[in-house]
Structures are given as C-alpha cells and as structure tokens.
C-alpha cells in the first residue's frame, strides 16, 4: 500500500471515532508528510459531521412525533 493510500483508511477511522492513539499519531505524521491532503480531509470531515447532525436531528424529530402520537392516544 502506498503511503498516501494509508491516509484515507485512517481518516475514515478517525471520522468514525475508531482510531487508536497510535493511529492518530500515524495520521498526524502522514499529514505532515503530505500537507496537500489537509483541505480534502477538511471538506470530507465537514460533510461527514454535517450529515451526522442531520441524521441525529431527523431521528430526534421522528422520536418526538412518536411521543406526540402516544400522548394524543392517551388523551383520547
């Protein structure tokens, strides 16, 4: 595996909060070695976190609607 190709699996693990301390250190060293990837990682990370927040909000809205339905059912 090329060194540059090692960055992306580490980035994916980082976004999923699955990296070890050693992997975080490795990622940091690789980013120092290949600084041009910083902007790509930032774009992906921003997109990832935005989608996670939307998913959480969507699930929260669904749960809230179910709660409202149960309350309404008990009032009837």
Phi and psi restraints in degrees (range 20) as a CNS / XPLOR table:
assign (resid 1 and name C) (resid 2 and name N)
       (resid 2 and name CA) (resid 2 and name C) 1.0 -68.9 20.0 2
assign (resid 2 and name N) (resid 2 and name CA)
       (resid 2 and name C) (resid 3 and name N) 1.0 151.1 20.0 2
assign (resid 2 and name C) (resid 3 and name N)
       (resid 3 and name CA) (resid 3 and name C) 1.0 -58.6 20.0 2
assign (resid 3 and name N) (resid 3 and name CA)
       (resid 3 and name C) (resid 4 and name N) 1.0 -41.7 20.0 2
assign (resid 3 and name C) (resid 4 and name N)
       (resid 4 and name CA) (resid 4 and name C) 1.0 -63.2 20.0 2
assign (resid 4 and name N) (resid 4 and name CA)
       (resid 4 and name C) (resid 5 and name N) 1.0 -32.7 20.0 2
assign (resid 4 and name C) (resid 5 and name N)
       (resid 5 and name CA) (resid 5 and name C) 1.0 -70.8 20.0 2
assign (resid 5 and name N) (resid 5 and name CA)
       (resid 5 and name C) (resid 6 and name N) 1.0 -19.9 20.0 2
assign (resid 5 and name C) (resid 6 and name N)
       (resid 6 and name CA) (resid 6 and name C) 1.0 -72.1 20.0 2
assign (resid 6 and name N) (resid 6 and name CA)
       (resid 6 and name C) (resid 7 and name N) 1.0 -26.0 20.0 2
assign (resid 6 and name C) (resid 7 and name N)
       (resid 7 and name CA) (resid 7 and name C) 1.0 -59.3 20.0 2
assign (resid 7 and name N) (resid 7 and name CA)
       (resid 7 and name C) (resid 8 and name N) 1.0 -46.7 20.0 2
assign (resid 7 and name C) (resid 8 and name N)
       (resid 8 and name CA) (resid 8 and name C) 1.0 -67.2 20.0 2
assign (resid 8 and name N) (resid 8 and name CA)
       (resid 8 and name C) (resid 9 and name N) 1.0 -41.6 20.0 2
assign (resid 8 and name C) (resid 9 and name N)
       (resid 9 and name CA) (resid 9 and name C) 1.0 -62.8 20.0 2
assign (resid 9 and name N) (resid 9 and name CA)
       (resid 9 and name C) (resid 10 and name N) 1.0 -35.3 20.0 2
assign (resid 9 and name C) (resid 10 and name N)
       (resid 10 and name CA) (resid 10 and name C) 1.0 -68.2 20.0 2
assign (resid 10 and name N) (resid 10 and name CA)
       (resid 10 and name C) (resid 11 and name N) 1.0 -39.6 20.0 2
assign (resid 10 and name C) (resid 11 and name N)
       (resid 11 and name CA) (resid 11 and name C) 1.0 -62.6 20.0 2
assign (resid 11 and name N) (resid 11 and name CA)
       (resid 11 and name C) (resid 12 and name N) 1.0 -43.9 20.0 2
assign (resid 11 and name C) (resid 12 and name N)
       (resid 12 and name CA) (resid 12 and name C) 1.0 -61.2 20.0 2
assign (resid 12 and name N) (resid 12 and name CA)
       (resid 12 and name C) (resid 13 and name N) 1.0 -44.6 20.0 2
assign (resid 12 and name C) (resid 13 and name N)
       (resid 13 and name CA) (resid 13 and name C) 1.0 -64.1 20.0 2
assign (resid 13 and name N) (resid 13 and name CA)
       (resid 13 and name C) (resid 14 and name N) 1.0 -36.9 20.0 2
assign (resid 13 and name C) (resid 14 and name N)
       (resid 14 and name CA) (resid 14 and name C) 1.0 -64.8 20.0 2
assign (resid 14 and name N) (resid 14 and name CA)
       (resid 14 and name C) (resid 15 and name N) 1.0 -43.9 20.0 2
assign (resid 14 and name C) (resid 15 and name N)
       (resid 15 and name CA) (resid 15 and name C) 1.0 -64.0 20.0 2
assign (resid 15 and name N) (resid 15 and name CA)
       (resid 15 and name C) (resid 16 and name N) 1.0 -31.1 20.0 2
assign (resid 15 and name C) (resid 16 and name N)
       (resid 16 and name CA) (resid 16 and name C) 1.0 -88.6 20.0 2
assign (resid 16 and name N) (resid 16 and name CA)
       (resid 16 and name C) (resid 17 and name N) 1.0 5.3 20.0 2
assign (resid 16 and name C) (resid 17 and name N)
       (resid 17 and name CA) (resid 17 and name C) 1.0 55.9 20.0 2
assign (resid 17 and name N) (resid 17 and name CA)
       (resid 17 and name C) (resid 18 and name N) 1.0 44.0 20.0 2
assign (resid 17 and name C) (resid 18 and name N)
       (resid 18 and name CA) (resid 18 and name C) 1.0 -119.1 20.0 2
assign (resid 18 and name N) (resid 18 and name CA)
       (resid 18 and name C) (resid 19 and name N) 1.0 11.9 20.0 2
assign (resid 18 and name C) (resid 19 and name N)
       (resid 19 and name CA) (resid 19 and name C) 1.0 -85.4 20.0 2
assign (resid 19 and name N) (resid 19 and name CA)
       (resid 19 and name C) (resid 20 and name N) 1.0 147.4 20.0 2
assign (resid 19 and name C) (resid 20 and name N)
       (resid 20 and name CA) (resid 20 and name C) 1.0 -86.2 20.0 2
assign (resid 20 and name N) (resid 20 and name CA)
       (resid 20 and name C) (resid 21 and name N) 1.0 170.4 20.0 2
assign (resid 20 and name C) (resid 21 and name N)
       (resid 21 and name CA) (resid 21 and name C) 1.0 -60.8 20.0 2
assign (resid 21 and name N) (resid 21 and name CA)
       (resid 21 and name C) (resid 22 and name N) 1.0 -41.0 20.0 2
assign (resid 21 and name C) (resid 22 and name N)
       (resid 22 and name CA) (resid 22 and name C) 1.0 -63.3 20.0 2
assign (resid 22 and name N) (resid 22 and name CA)
       (resid 22 and name C) (resid 23 and name N) 1.0 -40.1 20.0 2
assign (resid 22 and name C) (resid 23 and name N)
       (resid 23 and name CA) (resid 23 and name C) 1.0 -67.9 20.0 2
assign (resid 23 and name N) (resid 23 and name CA)
       (resid 23 and name C) (resid 24 and name N) 1.0 -37.3 20.0 2
assign (resid 23 and name C) (resid 24 and name N)
       (resid 24 and name CA) (resid 24 and name C) 1.0 -63.4 20.0 2
assign (resid 24 and name N) (resid 24 and name CA)
       (resid 24 and name C) (resid 25 and name N) 1.0 -40.2 20.0 2
assign (resid 24 and name C) (resid 25 and name N)
       (resid 25 and name CA) (resid 25 and name C) 1.0 -65.9 20.0 2
assign (resid 25 and name N) (resid 25 and name CA)
       (resid 25 and name C) (resid 26 and name N) 1.0 -41.6 20.0 2
assign (resid 25 and name C) (resid 26 and name N)
       (resid 26 and name CA) (resid 26 and name C) 1.0 -61.7 20.0 2
assign (resid 26 and name N) (resid 26 and name CA)
       (resid 26 and name C) (resid 27 and name N) 1.0 -43.9 20.0 2
assign (resid 26 and name C) (resid 27 and name N)
       (resid 27 and name CA) (resid 27 and name C) 1.0 -61.6 20.0 2
assign (resid 27 and name N) (resid 27 and name CA)
       (resid 27 and name C) (resid 28 and name N) 1.0 -43.5 20.0 2
assign (resid 27 and name C) (resid 28 and name N)
       (resid 28 and name CA) (resid 28 and name C) 1.0 -59.3 20.0 2
assign (resid 28 and name N) (resid 28 and name CA)
       (resid 28 and name C) (resid 29 and name N) 1.0 -43.9 20.0 2
assign (resid 28 and name C) (resid 29 and name N)
       (resid 29 and name CA) (resid 29 and name C) 1.0 -65.4 20.0 2
assign (resid 29 and name N) (resid 29 and name CA)
       (resid 29 and name C) (resid 30 and name N) 1.0 -41.4 20.0 2
assign (resid 29 and name C) (resid 30 and name N)
       (resid 30 and name CA) (resid 30 and name C) 1.0 -64.9 20.0 2
assign (resid 30 and name N) (resid 30 and name CA)
       (resid 30 and name C) (resid 31 and name N) 1.0 -38.3 20.0 2
assign (resid 30 and name C) (resid 31 and name N)
       (resid 31 and name CA) (resid 31 and name C) 1.0 -67.6 20.0 2
assign (resid 31 and name N) (resid 31 and name CA)
       (resid 31 and name C) (resid 32 and name N) 1.0 -31.2 20.0 2
assign (resid 31 and name C) (resid 32 and name N)
       (resid 32 and name CA) (resid 32 and name C) 1.0 -69.0 20.0 2
assign (resid 32 and name N) (resid 32 and name CA)
       (resid 32 and name C) (resid 33 and name N) 1.0 -36.2 20.0 2
assign (resid 32 and name C) (resid 33 and name N)
       (resid 33 and name CA) (resid 33 and name C) 1.0 -74.9 20.0 2
assign (resid 33 and name N) (resid 33 and name CA)
       (resid 33 and name C) (resid 34 and name N) 1.0 -33.3 20.0 2
assign (resid 33 and name C) (resid 34 and name N)
       (resid 34 and name CA) (resid 34 and name C) 1.0 -125.5 20.0 2
assign (resid 34 and name N) (resid 34 and name CA)
       (resid 34 and name C) (resid 35 and name N) 1.0 72.4 20.0 2
assign (resid 34 and name C) (resid 35 and name N)
       (resid 35 and name CA) (resid 35 and name C) 1.0 -66.1 20.0 2
assign (resid 35 and name N) (resid 35 and name CA)
       (resid 35 and name C) (resid 36 and name N) 1.0 -17.9 20.0 2
assign (resid 35 and name C) (resid 36 and name N)
       (resid 36 and name CA) (resid 36 and name C) 1.0 -68.4 20.0 2
assign (resid 36 and name N) (resid 36 and name CA)
       (resid 36 and name C) (resid 37 and name N) 1.0 -14.1 20.0 2
assign (resid 36 and name C) (resid 37 and name N)
       (resid 37 and name CA) (resid 37 and name C) 1.0 -85.0 20.0 2
assign (resid 37 and name N) (resid 37 and name CA)
       (resid 37 and name C) (resid 38 and name N) 1.0 -10.6 20.0 2
assign (resid 37 and name C) (resid 38 and name N)
       (resid 38 and name CA) (resid 38 and name C) 1.0 -53.3 20.0 2
assign (resid 38 and name N) (resid 38 and name CA)
       (resid 38 and name C) (resid 39 and name N) 1.0 -47.4 20.0 2
assign (resid 38 and name C) (resid 39 and name N)
       (resid 39 and name CA) (resid 39 and name C) 1.0 -68.1 20.0 2
assign (resid 39 and name N) (resid 39 and name CA)
       (resid 39 and name C) (resid 40 and name N) 1.0 -35.8 20.0 2
assign (resid 39 and name C) (resid 40 and name N)
       (resid 40 and name CA) (resid 40 and name C) 1.0 -65.1 20.0 2
assign (resid 40 and name N) (resid 40 and name CA)
       (resid 40 and name C) (resid 41 and name N) 1.0 -42.9 20.0 2
assign (resid 40 and name C) (resid 41 and name N)
       (resid 41 and name CA) (resid 41 and name C) 1.0 -65.8 20.0 2
assign (resid 41 and name N) (resid 41 and name CA)
       (resid 41 and name C) (resid 42 and name N) 1.0 -39.4 20.0 2
assign (resid 41 and name C) (resid 42 and name N)
       (resid 42 and name CA) (resid 42 and name C) 1.0 -61.9 20.0 2
assign (resid 42 and name N) (resid 42 and name CA)
       (resid 42 and name C) (resid 43 and name N) 1.0 -43.4 20.0 2
assign (resid 42 and name C) (resid 43 and name N)
       (resid 43 and name CA) (resid 43 and name C) 1.0 -62.4 20.0 2
assign (resid 43 and name N) (resid 43 and name CA)
       (resid 43 and name C) (resid 44 and name N) 1.0 -46.0 20.0 2
assign (resid 43 and name C) (resid 44 and name N)
       (resid 44 and name CA) (resid 44 and name C) 1.0 -64.5 20.0 2
assign (resid 44 and name N) (resid 44 and name CA)
       (resid 44 and name C) (resid 45 and name N) 1.0 -43.8 20.0 2
assign (resid 44 and name C) (resid 45 and name N)
       (resid 45 and name CA) (resid 45 and name C) 1.0 -63.7 20.0 2
assign (resid 45 and name N) (resid 45 and name CA)
       (resid 45 and name C) (resid 46 and name N) 1.0 -43.1 20.0 2
assign (resid 45 and name C) (resid 46 and name N)
       (resid 46 and name CA) (resid 46 and name C) 1.0 -61.5 20.0 2
assign (resid 46 and name N) (resid 46 and name CA)
       (resid 46 and name C) (resid 47 and name N) 1.0 -44.3 20.0 2
assign (resid 46 and name C) (resid 47 and name N)
       (resid 47 and name CA) (resid 47 and name C) 1.0 -63.1 20.0 2
assign (resid 47 and name N) (resid 47 and name CA)
       (resid 47 and name C) (resid 48 and name N) 1.0 -44.6 20.0 2
assign (resid 47 and name C) (resid 48 and name N)
       (resid 48 and name CA) (resid 48 and name C) 1.0 -59.1 20.0 2
assign (resid 48 and name N) (resid 48 and name CA)
       (resid 48 and name C) (resid 49 and name N) 1.0 -50.6 20.0 2
assign (resid 48 and name C) (resid 49 and name N)
       (resid 49 and name CA) (resid 49 and name C) 1.0 -67.3 20.0 2
assign (resid 49 and name N) (resid 49 and name CA)
       (resid 49 and name C) (resid 50 and name N) 1.0 -34.5 20.0 2
assign (resid 49 and name C) (resid 50 and name N)
       (resid 50 and name CA) (resid 50 and name C) 1.0 -64.9 20.0 2
assign (resid 50 and name N) (resid 50 and name CA)
       (resid 50 and name C) (resid 51 and name N) 1.0 -44.0 20.0 2
assign (resid 50 and name C) (resid 51 and name N)
       (resid 51 and name CA) (resid 51 and name C) 1.0 -67.9 20.0 2
assign (resid 51 and name N) (resid 51 and name CA)
       (resid 51 and name C) (resid 52 and name N) 1.0 -36.8 20.0 2
assign (resid 51 and name C) (resid 52 and name N)
       (resid 52 and name CA) (resid 52 and name C) 1.0 -62.7 20.0 2
assign (resid 52 and name N) (resid 52 and name CA)
       (resid 52 and name C) (resid 53 and name N) 1.0 -44.4 20.0 2
assign (resid 52 and name C) (resid 53 and name N)
       (resid 53 and name CA) (resid 53 and name C) 1.0 -63.3 20.0 2
assign (resid 53 and name N) (resid 53 and name CA)
       (resid 53 and name C) (resid 54 and name N) 1.0 -40.3 20.0 2
assign (resid 53 and name C) (resid 54 and name N)
       (resid 54 and name CA) (resid 54 and name C) 1.0 -64.3 20.0 2
assign (resid 54 and name N) (resid 54 and name CA)
       (resid 54 and name C) (resid 55 and name N) 1.0 -40.0 20.0 2
assign (resid 54 and name C) (resid 55 and name N)
       (resid 55 and name CA) (resid 55 and name C) 1.0 -64.9 20.0 2
assign (resid 55 and name N) (resid 55 and name CA)
       (resid 55 and name C) (resid 56 and name N) 1.0 -42.6 20.0 2
assign (resid 55 and name C) (resid 56 and name N)
       (resid 56 and name CA) (resid 56 and name C) 1.0 -63.1 20.0 2
assign (resid 56 and name N) (resid 56 and name CA)
       (resid 56 and name C) (resid 57 and name N) 1.0 -44.8 20.0 2
assign (resid 56 and name C) (resid 57 and name N)
       (resid 57 and name CA) (resid 57 and name C) 1.0 -62.7 20.0 2
assign (resid 57 and name N) (resid 57 and name CA)
       (resid 57 and name C) (resid 58 and name N) 1.0 -41.3 20.0 2
assign (resid 57 and name C) (resid 58 and name N)
       (resid 58 and name CA) (resid 58 and name C) 1.0 -63.9 20.0 2
assign (resid 58 and name N) (resid 58 and name CA)
       (resid 58 and name C) (resid 59 and name N) 1.0 -45.0 20.0 2
assign (resid 58 and name C) (resid 59 and name N)
       (resid 59 and name CA) (resid 59 and name C) 1.0 -65.3 20.0 2
assign (resid 59 and name N) (resid 59 and name CA)
       (resid 59 and name C) (resid 60 and name N) 1.0 -38.2 20.0 2
assign (resid 59 and name C) (resid 60 and name N)
       (resid 60 and name CA) (resid 60 and name C) 1.0 -63.4 20.0 2
assign (resid 60 and name N) (resid 60 and name CA)
       (resid 60 and name C) (resid 61 and name N) 1.0 -41.6 20.0 2
assign (resid 60 and name C) (resid 61 and name N)
       (resid 61 and name CA) (resid 61 and name C) 1.0 -64.7 20.0 2
assign (resid 61 and name N) (resid 61 and name CA)
       (resid 61 and name C) (resid 62 and name N) 1.0 -39.8 20.0 2
assign (resid 61 and name C) (resid 62 and name N)
       (resid 62 and name CA) (resid 62 and name C) 1.0 -64.7 20.0 2
assign (resid 62 and name N) (resid 62 and name CA)
       (resid 62 and name C) (resid 63 and name N) 1.0 -44.8 20.0 2
assign (resid 62 and name C) (resid 63 and name N)
       (resid 63 and name CA) (resid 63 and name C) 1.0 -62.0 20.0 2
assign (resid 63 and name N) (resid 63 and name CA)
       (resid 63 and name C) (resid 64 and name N) 1.0 -42.6 20.0 2
assign (resid 63 and name C) (resid 64 and name N)
       (resid 64 and name CA) (resid 64 and name C) 1.0 -61.7 20.0 2
assign (resid 64 and name N) (resid 64 and name CA)
       (resid 64 and name C) (resid 65 and name N) 1.0 -41.2 20.0 2
assign (resid 64 and name C) (resid 65 and name N)
       (resid 65 and name CA) (resid 65 and name C) 1.0 -64.0 20.0 2
assign (resid 65 and name N) (resid 65 and name CA)
       (resid 65 and name C) (resid 66 and name N) 1.0 -39.4 20.0 2
assign (resid 65 and name C) (resid 66 and name N)
       (resid 66 and name CA) (resid 66 and name C) 1.0 -64.7 20.0 2
assign (resid 66 and name N) (resid 66 and name CA)
       (resid 66 and name C) (resid 67 and name N) 1.0 -40.1 20.0 2
assign (resid 66 and name C) (resid 67 and name N)
       (resid 67 and name CA) (resid 67 and name C) 1.0 -63.3 20.0 2
assign (resid 67 and name N) (resid 67 and name CA)
       (resid 67 and name C) (resid 68 and name N) 1.0 -44.7 20.0 2
assign (resid 67 and name C) (resid 68 and name N)
       (resid 68 and name CA) (resid 68 and name C) 1.0 -61.0 20.0 2
assign (resid 68 and name N) (resid 68 and name CA)
       (resid 68 and name C) (resid 69 and name N) 1.0 -39.1 20.0 2
assign (resid 68 and name C) (resid 69 and name N)
       (resid 69 and name CA) (resid 69 and name C) 1.0 -63.9 20.0 2
assign (resid 69 and name N) (resid 69 and name CA)
       (resid 69 and name C) (resid 70 and name N) 1.0 -41.9 20.0 2
assign (resid 69 and name C) (resid 70 and name N)
       (resid 70 and name CA) (resid 70 and name C) 1.0 -66.1 20.0 2
assign (resid 70 and name N) (resid 70 and name CA)
       (resid 70 and name C) (resid 71 and name N) 1.0 -39.8 20.0 2
assign (resid 70 and name C) (resid 71 and name N)
       (resid 71 and name CA) (resid 71 and name C) 1.0 -64.1 20.0 2
assign (resid 71 and name N) (resid 71 and name CA)
       (resid 71 and name C) (resid 72 and name N) 1.0 -44.2 20.0 2
assign (resid 71 and name C) (resid 72 and name N)
       (resid 72 and name CA) (resid 72 and name C) 1.0 -63.3 20.0 2
assign (resid 72 and name N) (resid 72 and name CA)
       (resid 72 and name C) (resid 73 and name N) 1.0 -39.4 20.0 2
assign (resid 72 and name C) (resid 73 and name N)
       (resid 73 and name CA) (resid 73 and name C) 1.0 -64.6 20.0 2
assign (resid 73 and name N) (resid 73 and name CA)
       (resid 73 and name C) (resid 74 and name N) 1.0 -35.9 20.0 2
assign (resid 73 and name C) (resid 74 and name N)
       (resid 74 and name CA) (resid 74 and name C) 1.0 -75.5 20.0 2
assign (resid 74 and name N) (resid 74 and name CA)
       (resid 74 and name C) (resid 75 and name N) 1.0 -24.3 20.0 2
assign (resid 74 and name C) (resid 75 and name N)
       (resid 75 and name CA) (resid 75 and name C) 1.0 -78.5 20.0 2
assign (resid 75 and name N) (resid 75 and name CA)
       (resid 75 and name C) (resid 76 and name N) 1.0 -25.8 20.0 2
